[in-house]
Amino acid sequence: MSRLEKAGWVRRVSDPTDGRYTLAGLTDEGWRKVAAAAPEHVDAVRRYVFDSLTPEQKRALGEAAARVVEALGPPGIARA
């Protein structure tokens, strides 16, 4: 995180609801980096992950990912 912050891509702020925590957010420059990297990233994920899976494996991956998302709950609030 320190290197990303030094590059100007993220900033840290105190959690407004609980000062014991620190939150990180992308700066405008950070968002530009993400947008620039996205097309190549999507192509690589498709090529190295999805293209190598059978339809059944893709379905299982989708089901597993849905369970993880469900367990996380609303953004920033993990369930026990």
N, C-alpha and C positions, 0 to 999 in steps of 0.2 A: 504494500500500500504506500509505503514511503516513496518508492521510486515513481509510482503513478502520480502521487501528489507533487513530487519534485518536477515532473514533466508538465504539470499543469493540467492533467487529465481528470483528476478527482479533487475533492475538498472534503475535509472532515468537519463535522459539526456535532455539538452536544445534542443528545436526544432531548427534545423539549419536554417529553413526558417523564423521563427518568434520567437525571444527570449522571448516573453511573455508567451510562452507555454512550458510545460514540457512533455516529452514523456517517456514511460516506455517500457522496453523490457525484455524478459525472458533471464536469464543467462543460461549457459550450464546446471547447476544444476537444474534450473527452468524447462528447457525442459525435463530433466530426470524425474522430478516429474510429469509433464503432461503425459509423455509416460507411466509411471507406473500406473497412475490413470485411463487412458483412457479405458481399457477393462471393468472395473467395472462400470465406468460412462456410457458407451454405453449400457451395460446390464440394468442398472437402468432406463435410459431414455426409452429404448425399453419397459421394463416391466411396468413402471408407467405412461408413456405418450402414446406411440403408440399402445400398446396392448389393451388399453381401448377404443380406438377410432374406430368408424365405418369407412368403406371405404369412405363414403361421408365426414365425419369429417376430415379424413386424407387429402383428396383432398382440402378441405377448408383451412386447416392449411398450406398446401403447397402454395396455392394461396396467403394467407395473408403474409406468410414469404417472398414470391417473391416480393410483393409490398414494404415491409420494406427494403429489399436489394436494390431494384430499387431506393427508396427514398434516401438511403444513398449515392448512387453514388460510385465513386472510393474510395478505402480505404483511410480513414482519411479526406474525403471531404464530409460533410453532405450538402444536398441541403435544401434550405429554402422553 
